[in-house]
Amino acid sequence: MDIEWLKPAAFFGSIVYALVGVVVFWLGFIVIDLLTPYKLWEEIVEKQNRALALVVASMALGISIIVAAAIHG
């Protein structure tokens, strides 16, 4: 059984890449929020706009897939 992933360099590298992925994801969300004519969070949470929530969820999934593919190589 190969335990390459248990080595400290691989473990901490995975943590760093995960943190970079989360930061890139949030930056992408903030950019999309700034490009839209209204505040996404306010519209979804306070006004209960389900259609916008679905669009934002799709966007979040898309950004996540792109970040994961970029990190994976």
N, C-alpha and C positions, 0 to 999 in steps of 0.2 A: 504494500500500500504506500503510495507516494504522499508524503506529508510536507510537500513544498510550501503549501499555503500557511503552515504553522510557523515558518521562519519569521523572525521579527521584522525584517525588511519588507517582506511581502504583506504582513499584517498591517504595519504602519503605512505602507504605501496605499493599501486599500482604504484605510481611514482617511488619508489625505485626499485621495481621489473622490471619495464619497463627500467630503466637505466641499471640495471644489465643485462637484456636481450640484450640490444643494445651493451654493452661492450663485452659480451660473443660472440655475433654475429661477431663483428669486429675482435676479437681475432681469431675466427675460420677462418675468411676470410684471415687474415694475415698469419696464419699457412699454409693454402692451397696455398697462394701465394708464401711462402717460399719453399714449397715442390715441386712446379712446376719448370721446367727448364728455364722459362722465366717470365718476369714481366707481370702479368695479365692485369693490368690497361693500360700499354703501348700498349700491343697487341690488346686490345679491342678498345681503344680510338684512338690511332694514326694509327694503321694499319687496323682498321675497320674489325676485324676478327669476323664475325657474329656467326660462329659455336662455337667459344670459349665463346662468350657472352651468348649464349644459355646454354652452360654447366655451366658457372658461375652463371647464373640466377637460374638454377635448384639447384645448390649447395647452393645458398643463401636462396632459399625457403626451402630446406631441413634443413639447420641450424636453420632457423627461426621456423620451426615446432617443432624441437627438443627442442629449448630454451623455446618456449611457453608451451610445454607439461611438461617440467621440472619445470617451474614456477607455472603452474596451479596445478600440483600435481597429 
